[in-house]
Every structure is written in structure tokens, then in C-alpha cells.
């Protein structure tokens, strides 16, 4: 640790009690992994599927 080392902090997000995944509707509890992207909230499973789909779209764009 140097003099100018800054610790990376993850922002703490407090979810409301009725937070649900916008893709599948699963209830997301505090402490579970989730993704907030494009103004929508995704559970861990839907977030992984969304990231995989975006990666495939990116690869298809590069090939063209």
C-alpha cells in the first residue's frame, strides 16, 4: 500500500422490499447479486443471460 493508494469502494445500493427482476419477475432480496442496467433491475440469472447476449451481439458486429 502506497501513499497514494485509494481503496476501491463499491457503492452500497439499498433495494426496496418489493424489488423484482424486470425480466422474469423474481423477487430480489437484500444481499443477493443483481445487475442494474439500462434503468432496469435484473436477478443474477437474467443478468448473466443479458451479458451473454450482448457479447454475442458484439461479436456478430465485429465479424461484419
C-alpha positions, -999 to +999 in steps of 0.1 A: +000+000+000+015+032-011+009+067-001-014+074-030-033+042-029-070+045-030-092+017-019-119+008-044-153+011-029-184-005-043-214+017-040-239+004-015-273+001-030-303-004-008-331-022-026-368-017-017-385-047-001-406-053-032-377-053-057-382-076-086-363-086-117-377-068-147-371-098-170-385-127-150-402-111-121-382-130-094-381-112-061-346-099-053-336-099-016-310-077+001-276-094-002-283-113-034-264-105-066-281-084-091-275-060-121-289-026-126-285-017-163-304+004-188-327+016-160-338-019-152-331-043-124-320-079-132-316-110-110-283-129-112-296-154-138-311-128-161-281-106-157-258-134-169-281-141-198-282-104-208-244-101-207-240-133-228-265-120-254-247-086-255-214-103-260-228-124-289-243-092-305-208-075-301-190-105-317-215-105-346-210-068-351-172-072-353-174-101-378-194-079-403 
